[in-house]
Amino acid sequence: MKNALESDGRGHWAHLVELEINANTTGYFTTSPETLTHNGQTYIPVLMAIGEEEQTIDGQLPRLSVDVWNYRGIIFQFAKDNDLVLNDVTIRLVHTTLTESGAG
């Protein structure tokens, strides 16, 4: 299916990021340049690059690098205002034709 999606020329691959901000709030972001809707949730575009998963053999949790463009210091201020240490994060890689936004 992945090869078929890549060869049809429609859509592109994008990451969907769900970041727990506090007990009542979750942020929904995408690496796509357009707003996407997936499983009824709207993801807003944020300029970021998500690296490869790195895992060591000593039993530590895998690491994943996420670089976010800090436009006008907004991301720094957001991180400063919200303690995100050990908050849950879910990252999905989807093809935009499989989202509700890309289905039309």
NORSULKA-V780765 format. One record per residue. N is the residue number from 1. BURIAL is b if it has 9 or more other ideal C-beta (glycine too) atoms within 8 Angstrom, else e. Layout:
n=N burial=BURIAL
n=N burial=BURIAL
//
This chain:
n=1 burial=e
n=2 burial=e
n=3 burial=e
n=4 burial=e
n=5 burial=b
n=6 burial=e
n=7 burial=e
n=8 burial=e
n=9 burial=e
n=10 burial=e
n=11 burial=b
n=12 burial=e
n=13 burial=e
n=14 burial=b
n=15 burial=b
n=16 burial=b
n=17 burial=b
n=18 burial=b
n=19 burial=b
n=20 burial=b
n=21 burial=b
n=22 burial=e
n=23 burial=e
n=24 burial=e
n=25 burial=e
n=26 burial=e
n=27 burial=e
n=28 burial=b
n=29 burial=b
n=30 burial=b
n=31 burial=b
n=32 burial=b
n=33 burial=e
n=34 burial=e
n=35 burial=b
n=36 burial=b
n=37 burial=b
n=38 burial=b
n=39 burial=e
n=40 burial=e
n=41 burial=e
n=42 burial=e
n=43 burial=b
n=44 burial=e
n=45 burial=b
n=46 burial=b
n=47 burial=e
n=48 burial=b
n=49 burial=e
n=50 burial=b
n=51 burial=b
n=52 burial=e
n=53 burial=e
n=54 burial=b
n=55 burial=e
n=56 burial=e
n=57 burial=e
n=58 burial=e
n=59 burial=e
n=60 burial=e
n=61 burial=e
n=62 burial=e
n=63 burial=e
n=64 burial=b
n=65 burial=e
n=66 burial=b
n=67 burial=e
n=68 burial=e
n=69 burial=e
n=70 burial=e
n=71 burial=e
n=72 burial=e
n=73 burial=e
n=74 burial=e
n=75 burial=b
n=76 burial=e
n=77 burial=e
n=78 burial=e
n=79 burial=e
n=80 burial=e
n=81 burial=e
n=82 burial=e
n=83 burial=e
n=84 burial=e
n=85 burial=e
n=86 burial=e
n=87 burial=e
n=88 burial=e
n=89 burial=e
n=90 burial=e
n=91 burial=b
n=92 burial=e
n=93 burial=e
n=94 burial=b
n=95 burial=b
n=96 burial=b
n=97 burial=b
n=98 burial=b
n=99 burial=b
n=100 burial=e
n=101 burial=b
n=102 burial=b
n=103 burial=e
n=104 burial=e
//
